[in-house]
Amino acid sequence: MESNKYSDYSLQELYALYTKMNQDGNPNEAQIVYEQILLKEKTNKGLGHSGLALLSDRFAAALVDILIMVIPIFSLSMIFFGFNRVLEIAKEYTLVYTLVMLLVGQIFYLAINGWLLYKYGQTVGKRFLEIKIVDLNNNLPELYRSYGLRYFVPALFPLVPLLGGLLSLADILFIFRKDRRCIHDHIAGTRVISVA
């Protein structure tokens, strides 16, 4: 098979080559490289990691992280303003409210997950489900990538007029591709693997 021409490449080299071929618009050759990546991962050659995280684990981790974020923010909003006043503020000051909530959300996110992202490449949900963020060489990414590019940049998608919702939806739907990398993974040069 044609994928044998990449059989001597390390897993690190294959990840880098796959990313480059996708960026250069060479999907046929990228597919051949991807098949070799799957083969190497299956036989535990190369870096010896346990493989890509399951979709169900990624979904469950995201759900845990959302609940951990929403509960304190919602509770504080209700304590300080009450439900009706929050709705009034949201209607009257749509852009300001959105920006303030974005800022508050990011502060909470970093307070809850910043150290875990920095030290382990995990959020609370990812740690609970034994999955983690790595770069394409299977190394722990820098915080500016694991948080800044991977979480903060996509949080700005909804602010893009007309296309924001579509960008956010596309970001999520990218997880169903073979490489299981969302748009935010491509922006940050990361992927999510199982550590169990």
C-alpha positions, 0 to 999 in steps of 0.5 A, a space after each residue: 500500500 502507498 502508506 508504506 512510504 511513511 512507515 519509517 517516519 516517527 509519530 511526531 514526524 507524521 503529525 507534523 507532516 499531516 498538519 502541513 499537508 492539510 494546510 497546504 491543501 493536499 488532502 489525498 496525501 494527508 489521508 495516506 499520512 493519517 492512515 499511517 498515524 492510525 497504524 502507528 498509534 494502534 501498534 503503540 509505536 512512536 511516542 507510546 501514548 494511549 491514543 486519541 480521546 473518545 468523543 464521549 469522553 470529550 463531550 462529558 469533560 466539556 459538560 463538566 467544565 460548563 457546569 463548573 462555570 455556569 453554576 457559580 456565575 449564575 448563582 452570583 448573578 442571582 444573588 447580586 441582581 435577581 433573575 428579572 434584573 439580569 434579563 433587563 440588563 441583558 436586553 438593555 446593554 446587549 454588547 456591554 453585557 456580553 463583553 462583561 460576561 465574557 470577561 467574568 467567564 474567562 476570569 472564572 475559567 482561569 481561576 478554576 482551570 489555569 493551573 491544571 492547564 499549565 501543569 497537566 494540559 487538563 481542565 477539571 472535566 478532562 482530569 476527571 475523564 482522564 484525557 488531556 491536551 497535547 501538541 502535535 508532538 505529544 508534548 504539554 502545550 504552553 499556556 498561551 496555546 492551551 488557554 489563549 488559542 484553544 479557549 479564549 479565541 473560540 470564546 470570541 467567535 460569537 462576537 463576530 457579526 452574522 458568522 459567529 454562530 456558524 463559527 461556533 457550530 463549525 468548531 464543534 462539528 470538526 470533532 467528527 473528522 477522523 483526526 478528532 481535532 476541533 477548529 480550536 485544536 487546529 488554531 492552537 496546534 493541539 489534540 486531545 488524547 486519553 491518559 487512562 
